[in-house]
Amino acid sequence: MAGIRTPRKIAEMGDVMPAVYGEFERIAERLERHYRDMQDLEFTIERGRLYMLQTRSGKRTAAAAVRIAADMVDEGIITKLEALARIEPAHVDQLLRDQYDPAALRAATRVAKGLNASPGAAVGRAVFSADDAVAWVGRGEKVVLVRIETSPDDFHGMAVAQGILTARGGATSHAAVVARQIGKPCVAGCAELLVDYATKTARSTDSGGSFAEGDWISLDGSTGEVFAGSVPTVSARYEDQHDLQTVLGWADEVRRMQVWTNADKPEEAALARSYGAQGIGLCRTEHMFREGERLDIVRDAILVAFEATRAKERRAAGEALDADETAVVARFDAAMAKLEVLQQGDFEGIFRAMDGLPVVIRLIDPPLHEFLPSHEELLEQVVRLRTLGTPEADPEYAAARTLLAAVARLREQNPMLGLRGCRLGLMIPDFVKVQTRAILNAQIAVKRAGGDPRAEIMIPLVGHVNELRVTRRLLEAEAKAVEAAAGVTVDYKFGTMIEIPRACWVADEIAQYAEFFSFGTNDLTQMTFGYSRDDAEGGFLLKYVEDGILPENPFQTLDDVIVAEMALAVEKGRGARPGLKVGICGEHGGDPASIAKCERIGLDYVSCSPFRVPVARLAAAQAALVSTAERDR
């Protein structure tokens, strides 16, 4: 009881004192059934007689929580609904994180121990500043960021690190909050660790162990332990976790909302489906533009997009084009044709992976400058080449000047509120026409091969009904032309992403032209709060949370005002179009607290990253149970 001696395993009591052990087992089982939970028992034995001193519900790991709940249902001690209520979504999250190999962990040398601030196993070379973390990762190294404590200035290093270790701070410290938010393992408040920035070393006052910059270390965010060297990890295998699958099967019986996933690649879609995803709620087509040769093709199209669009408008009006205009149109169309072929291949893979399930594909959303080099880098390159006296005909110099001119034309004071989303499609229709053709042709190809592809085409950033009305008319013409040319009809819908506050207020108008709504809560939060997410989270926002100015990070858990905007849009939208399907595809879709709020306002589904699908399945069930209990009261 005092903890000053190492106890023998309790099973040995069956050999040493079989009668006492039999009595202990009977009492333990009786107490477990009485309290209907696993018990932590304290007892003593004096002169062969057993004395029970205390009982209480026992603490348990994530794996034990799931196993105990499943076993107690099998034994008839608790119901499935009670089991679901006892398991925390965080338990599911932890079970799906990488873990250390048990045998290797037993042989590892522990250097220090702190607070288990964010679960998971992280292995990397120790670095002592955020800038060094970025530099080392840029050279292809894996790193663990070690700090006395972190601040918003360290965010860029935390983002690239495998894990974070701090000597100070608690479960709500900057390091802990950020690590949980970005899914990084973290050990915080490791008070025994003396971190010396000058020598780039750290030493434990308890174990005497130490490490320096570049040394391999391993930290366990689930236990708070830090080990010397590179401890081998094992990937969590969902298919091997039978108790978890059983519990999530019960959750599926209870939940009302469906759980979809955000996926941009066939392999992501397949993974999410193996985790139980019932559709794709967000496929971001622009991510496909940034891979390999595609970026060069996109840039080539952007360089002449505006000139080519104006020339096409003149040609459509009956005007003749000169040789330069004809060449510009040909160059633009050639680039777009290449992209159409590549995107069709992408969509075919995704439709095959999600055969028979809905796939929401968002048309191009970000501003065009994101596909081009930065203005500062190009300006520096042009000035350097000019200073060196480079001839203007030099290919590198000419290309740099052309890119600089294009970037200068596209520069905006606030690009995230500028020419992007549906606005870009209205200004340069070929971007969204090409994507629509690629989607429909991919559906036709998969259908001809015996598949069941279901596309839901999402038009982003709509704030006024006319934006959606004009865009949908344009894209429907493309879709019908593709079907007519192929002689095949496919299952597709047009809808919109609700991410501008004004759209919530005119959702009844928008619903006349949208067959589904999907809330983009990242932008909806940015525009409602007036916060730039990247700037706020890297600057003041986390201090706001630490100091209690905000109760929680609104980009992590839905703010109640945002929920009220969503509820308004749901009410207005379904009032104009009964049965309107409404979901959420922002990152809040994987947050249990946000999922509960989505249940309260009657969303049809939540969509989250593939790894969060099991978490969302449990959270949606728990939210449904709470809603049912509230209605019964």
Disulfide bonds with the S-S distance in Angstrom:
none
